[in-house]
Amino acid sequence: MRTIRSFIAITVSSLSLAMGLLSAGAQAEDFKSTAIDAKTGTVSINFYDEPKTLDAQKATDAIAMMILGHASEGLTRLDPADKPFAAQAESWEMKDKTNYIFKIRKGALWSDGKQVTAHDFVYSWRRALDPKTASEYSFILYAVKNGEAINSGKMPVENLGAKAIDDFTLAVELERPTEYFLKLTAFSTYFPAREDSVKKYGESYAADHDKLLFNGPYVITSWKHNASLVLQKNDKYWNKDAIKVNTINMPYVIKDKNSEFNMFKDGKFAMTWSMTKELLPEAQKSKMQIRKYNSGTVWYFQFNTTRAVTGNKNFRKALQLAMNREEFVKQVEGTPGTKPIYGLIPEYMPGIKKRYGDEFPLKFADAQIDAAKMHLELAKKELNLKEFPELSILASDADNVRRDMEYFQRYFAEKLGLKFKLEFHTFKVRLEKTSSKNFDIVNSGWGPDYLDAMTFADLFTSWNQNNNSGWSSKEYDRLIKTAMDSTDSQERLKLMSDSEKILVDDAPIAPYFQAFRLFVQDSRLQGVLRRTVGPDPDFYYAKIAEKAGK
């Protein structure tokens, strides 16, 4: 997921150089913080939001994956350049294009001291694909032989192309050549699970920190739901000597960006997850080092096509064509680096020789109000309506999201005469309502799971359980299936581009921007990675300096 790999994978050490235009200078000398304790190796940050679940085979949201990325680990892990390196697997051999042999690391232990085995990976992968588990990320295991057939109930889980030859040898057969497979094995759905632990706790497995085993660099020692969470260095982790931060303390759940910034300013947090453009002047005045990174997220309105009005293509096209993305990015979002987007696959994804967006550009004119009104009139006739009813827009209750949705509420009322009721919920509730299709329109964001355009392209296939629109297209599915089977890079990218055009034409979604994020961080905290792919923020390489760095 790169425009230029070295630019997007900006680490904290390089951000000071990259952010020269945004920084007001070195961090103020009188800045005092209790969020970092060098003696105990403790760092305090915002909890930000309650994860929907910490069951790795069921987790779907970014906060869960951030926590799991520290408390758990797969066969591989991503380095600062997003390249996979040996983690729970100490080595692997690629026997041919579809067959791998992984050697599990002796000394890779669970938090109770037992060895992680090849059987734990086979069990967790089968569990994720078992229809009874209802994993929304089961599709990401379709790369493994018979994964899709098992998930659709056509084969038993025992037919999965993953076999434990012995405790330390895992044989994996792929459905098709997948050049990014070693990056997939770093993703949370591929993490191991121990059968005895899952069965012991049953429905309550992973519901609390004491109902979960850990095999990553940290363990969760405290989890007070909707309040706080503590990650403590795992003394049984195979690479524990490389972990320099002993404790990641998340003492408060604060969703409001202004409040989070004030907690940083008051020395209660060592960094912010992000900040809005409105906070820039104060951060600059305080001489804080303002940093940015590509979060990788594409934001879009997702229509519930199973409902009458939002199921009408002309209604959806009206909103898609009426949107003024350039105005939104410049006047509302205002974060440096943020860009409008018209399709689903972001430009920074790798293409053949350049970026995907350079080789397969997709753009149309903004604010086509006359055309939008024409589509609305067609929709009225098709739906036999004199006026459109008030519809709801479902969104998270974060302050910046409220600002964005209020802008669109005013914009559509002014330009198209449409009335929308805004429905704000906690992140967890918003996900639940989205999954159950309990919405008219939902404000959705999708971040990449691995470094390939397919992580976006397959999102609206009929088999992807993260497709909550109710929309499907046989031609779209066919193109994506063909792209998955193709070993020719030019062909597979062209197929994904063609599928993206179908998505834009039928408009089950209306994308509007791809996000960069601003944040501030205590300069004594060094080596934290802000990632486009993987757990974000990532403390694997973090350390605490006695004095503030430049």
N, C-alpha and C positions, 0 to 999 in steps of 0.2 A: 504494500500500500504506500506507494511513494510517488511523489512528483520526481524529485531527485532524492535518492535514498538518504544521503547525508543531511539533506535539509529537513525532511519531514521527521526523521528519527532524532529530533533535537533533544539532547540530554541537558541536564542542568548545567554541566560544565561549559557547554557551548552556547547556552542561551544568552549569557551576558553579552557575547559578541553579536549574536544575531539580533538582539533586541536594543541595539544602540539608540535607535530613533525613539523608542518608547521609554527608555530608562531616563530617570532624572539625575542619575549619577550613582555613586556607591551608596550602599545602605547607610542611613543616618547613624552616626556614631553613638547617639544617645538612645538608640533603639534598645529596649530591654525586653527580654522574653523569658518566661518560665516554662515555655512549651518545649524547651530542649534542656535536658539534664545530662551533661557530658559524663558525669561520674557514674550514673546508672545506665547510660546509653538509652535513655528514653526520649521519644519524640511524641508530641501530642498533636493530633490533627482532627478535623471534623469527621464525625460518623456520616454525615450528609443525609443518609436515608436508610431505612430498614430494608434489608433484602427480602425478596419474596420467599426464597428458600436458600439454604446452603447445602442442599443435596446436589452434588456435582452433575449427576445425570439428569436433573430437572431444572437447574438454574438457567436463567435466561437474561438477567439484567446485569448492568455494568457494576453496580456496587457489590453484588454477590460474586461476580467474577474477579473483582479486585481482591476481595477477602480470600476467596478460594485460591487465587493465584499465589497467595502468600502461605496459606495453611495446607495446601495440597500441591501435588506435582505429578505430571505425566511422564511418559517415556522420554520426552524431550522438553526443553525449555528454550525460550527465545532470548538471544543476547541483545545488547544495545542496538545492533543493526538489524534486528528482527530475523536473524539467522538461527536455526535450531541447533542446540548443542546437547550432548549426552546428559541426561538427568537421572531418572529412575532406571533407564537403560544405560549401561555403561558403554555399549557399542551396538552396532547393527551391521548386517550384511544384506545387500540387495542382490538376490540370486538372479533375478531377471526383472523386467519392468513392472511385474505385478506381485512379486514375492519377496518378503522381508523376513529376516531372522533377527530378532532382538535378544540381546543378552541382558537380563535384569541384573542390576548392580548388587553384589553381595555387600551387605551393610546398608542398603536402603531399607530403613525400618519404619514401621508404624509407630505412632506415639506411645503405644503400650509395649514397645520393644520387640515385637514380632517382625520377622522378615517380610517385606513386600515381595510377592511372587508373581509369576506369569499368570497363575490362576486368578489373581485379583483383577487383572486387566481383562481376561476373558469374561469373568463374571460381570464386571461393570459394563462392558460393551454390550453383552447379551441383555443385561437389565435395561440399558438405555433403549435398545431396539424392541424389547418386548412390548407389544401393544398395551399390555396391562399397566405398564409404568406410565404411559401417556406423556413421555418426554417430548417437549416442544422442540428440542434440538436433536431428536433421533435422526433426522435427515443428514446431519453432518457425518454420521457413521455409514452412510450409503456408499462411501468409497470402499468399504470393506466388503468382500465377496458375500453376496446374498443378504446384505444389510437391508435393502429396500424390501425384498421379498419377505423377510422375517417381520419387519415392521408393519407390513400390510396384512400379516396373518397367513401368508401363503406357505411359509416354511417354519419349522420349529427353530428355536434359538440355537439348538445344537448344530445347525447347519452353517453357522457363521464362520467366515473364513479367518478365524483367529483361534489358534490351538496352543495349549500349554504342552510343550514336548516334555518338560520337567519343570521344577520350581523356578529355574533361572533361564529358561529358553521359551520365547514366545514366537510362534510362526504366524505370519499374517499374509493372507492372500487378498489382493485387491480385486474389485469388480472390473476395474479398467486401469490403465496407467494413469497415475495421479502424481504429477511432478511436485506438488506442494504437500504431499502426505506427511512428511516429517514436521511440517508446520501445524498440521491438523492435530498431531499427537501431543502438542503443547496446549491444546484447547481443553477447557474444563470437562466437557462431556466425555473425553477420552481418559480422564483421570481414573485411577483404580478405586475399587471399593471392596471391602472384605465381607464376604458373604455372611459370616457368623454375626458380624456387627449389624448389618442391614436387617437380618432376620430377628435379631435380639430385640431391636427397638420397633420393628414393624412400621406402622403409620407415623410414629413419632421420630423415626430416624432423621437425624440432622435438624430436628426442631429446636434443639438447644446445644450448647457447646459440649456438654457432657454426654451427648448422644451421637457423637461423631468422632471418628479416628482421623488423625492427621499424618501426613507423610512429607510435608513441605518444610520450608525453612522456619516457619512459625507454627505455633499452636494457639488456639483460641482459649484463653484462660477465664474469660468472663464475657457474657453476652446478655445484657439486660435489654430486652426487646423494646425498640423505639426509644432507647435512651443512651446506651453506651456499648462499646465492645473493646476488648483488649487482646492484642496479638503479642505473644511472648516468644522469644527465640527458642527454637526446638533443639534441645541438646542431643537429640537422637538423629538429627538430620545429617545425611552423608557429607554435606559440604558446609557444616556449621561454622568452620573457621573463616569462611568467606563472608559470613553475615556479621556486619559491624554494629547495626542498630539492634539493641537487645529487646526493646519494647516499643510497639506502636500502640499508643493509647488514644482511643477515640472516645472522649468523655461526654460529648454532647451531640445530639442530632439537631443541626441547624441548617435549614433549607434556604433561608433568606440570605442573598449574597451580601447585602449591606451588613447584616449581623455577623456573618462569617468574617468579613473584612475587619469589622471592629474587634472581633475576638483575636484576629491576627495582630492588629495594631496594639491591642492591650496585652499582647504577649501570651495569650492562652492557646493559640494555634501556631505551629511552626511553618504552616503554609496554608494557602487557600486552594480549594479544588478549582475554582474559577472565579472570575469577577466580571462585572459589567462595565461598559464604557463610561457610565456615570461616575464610577469610582476612580477613573484614571487621574483626574486633576488632584484629588487628595493624595493618591499614592505618589504622584510626581512631586507634590509639595513636600511630602514626608521623606523624599529621596529614597524611596524603595526601589529595588530592582524589579521592574515589571517584565515578565517573561511571557512568551506565547508558544503554542504548539498546535499542531493539527490534530484535533481530537478524532478525525476520520469520520465523524458522524454526518449523515445526510438526514435532513429534516423534511418531512412531507405531511400533507393531509391525506389520511386514509379514509376512503368512503366505505360505508357498510352497504354493499351492493345487494344485500338481501332485503333491504327496505325500499319502499316504493320510490320516494323522491331521490334518495342517494343511489338507488339502483338504476336510475335513468342516465344514460350516457350523455345526453345533451345537457342535463343539469350539471354533471361533473365537468364537462368540457367548458361550460360557462365560467366556472370558478377557476379552472386551470388557465384559461386564456385571459381572464380579467386581472390576475395577480400581477403586481408590479414588483418583481423580485429585486431589481436594481434599487428602487426606492427603499424597500424594506432593509436591504443589506446596509445601505449607506446611512439612512436616517433613523432606523429603529435598532437594528442589531449593532452596527457600528464598530465591531471588533476587527482590528487589523488582520488581514488574511482571509476573513470570511468572504465567501463568494456566492452568487446566485447559482442555482442548479435547475436544469429543466428536465433531466431524465433521472434515472436512479443510480447509475454507476458513476462515481465521482472521477474527475479528471486525473487525480493523482495516482490512480491505479496503473500498474505497469502495462504498457502495450508491447509492440514488437521491438521497436527501436526507440520510441519516445513514450510519452505518457498516453494512457488510453484516451484521454480527452483531446489530445492533439491529433491522434490518428482516427478517432471516431467521434468527431464533435457533434453535439446535439444541442441546438438552441433555436428558439423562435421568438418573435417580437413580444415584449412585455405589454401589459395594459391594453389588450385588444378589446376595449369596452364595447364597441359596436358589434363585433363578432360574438362576444359573450352574451349580449342582450338578444341577439338572434337565436342563439342556442337555448336561452331561457324560454323564449316564446315557443320554440319547437317542443321543449319539455312540457310546458303547460298544456299544449294540445294533446301530446301523447299521454299525459297523466290526467287529462280532463279536469284541469284546475283553473280557477280564475285568478287566484293568488297562491303563492307558495306558503305553506305553514312555517311557523318558527321552528327551526331545527336547532339541535344542540351540538356544540363542539366540545369534546372531551379532551382534557389536558391535565398535566401534572400541576401541582400547586406551588411550584417554584416561582419566585418573584419575577425573574426574567421571562418565564413562560407566560405569566399573567400579562406582562407588558406586551409581548408579541401577539397574544390572542386578542387583547383589547384593540390593538392596531387593526387586525384583520376584521374584527367585528365592526369597527367604524368604517373601514374601507369598503367592505361588501355592502353595507347599508347605504353608503354614499354613492357608490358607483353602480350598484345593481338593484338597490332597493330591497335587499334580502335581510331578514332578521335572524340573528343567531343568538342563542342563549349559551353562555359560557359555563361549563361544568368542570370545576377544578377539584381534583382529588389527590390524595397522597400517591406517591409513585406506585406503591404496592396495589392500591385499590384501582388505580388507572390501568395497570397491567391486567388485573383480574377482569375488569369490565371490558377491556379490549379483547382478551382471550375468549370471553363468552359472547362476543359480538353485541354487547349491550351499549351501543352507541350509534349515532347518526354519522358523525365525522369525528375522527380522533387525530390529534396532533401526535405524530409518531417520529421517532428517530431511530436510525439503524447505523451501528458502527461495525466495521469490518471484523470478521473472526480470523481471517488469514489473508495473506498478501496475494490475492488474485481476484480478478473482476467477478468470478463466480460467486464470491461471498455476498454480492449484491444481486447478481443476475438470477440466481435460483430462488430468491426470496418470495417471488410471487408465482411460483409453480403451484400446481394443485396439491402436491404432496408435502409442501413445506408448512408445518404447523404454525409458523410465525406469520403466515399469510392470513391475516384476520379480516380481510376485505370481503370474503365470500366470492371473490372474482376468480375465474379460471378461464384459460384459453388452451384449446388443444394444440393450436399452432405454436403458442408460446412454450408449452410443455415439450413439444417435439423439437423445437430449436435448442432448448436447454439440454434435453437428453442427447441430442446429436453433438452438441458442444462438449458435453461430459465425456462422450466416447471418442472424441477426436484427439489425436496426438499431434496435430498440426496447429501451431500457435496462431498463425494468421487465420486459419479457418475457424478455430474455436472463438476467437475474439470477434470475428465478423458475425458469427452466429449469435453471440451475446448482444452485439450491437443491433442486429435485426430484431431480436426479442425485445430489446429496450424500446424500439420504435413502436412495436405493438402495444406495449404498456402505456406509452405516451398517447397513442392514438385512442385507446379505449378508456384511459384516464381513471382507473380504480384508485389511483393516487395522484396527488398534485405536489411534486417536490418544489421546494422554494429556496433552500440554502444549504451549503456545506460549511461546517463550523470550524473555526479556529477558537482557541480559548486563551484568555489572559489569566495570569495568576501571579501571586507574590509569594516569596519564600524567604525564610530566615537564611542568610548566607552562610551560617555555620552548618547548616544541613546541606550536604553535598552528595552528588552521585545519584539523586533520585531521578528516575526516568519517567517522563510524561509520554505515554505511548499512544500511537495510533492503533496498534494491535497489541493485545495482551492486557494484563492487569494495570490499571491506571488510577493513581500513581503506583510505581513499582519501586519498592525499597530494597530489592535484592542487592544492589550495588551501593546502597546509601551508607554514608558515614557521617559522624559528627566531628567537626573541627573545633578546636578550643577557641579560635578566634575567627571572626567573620572574614570570609574570602572576598575577593574582588568580583 
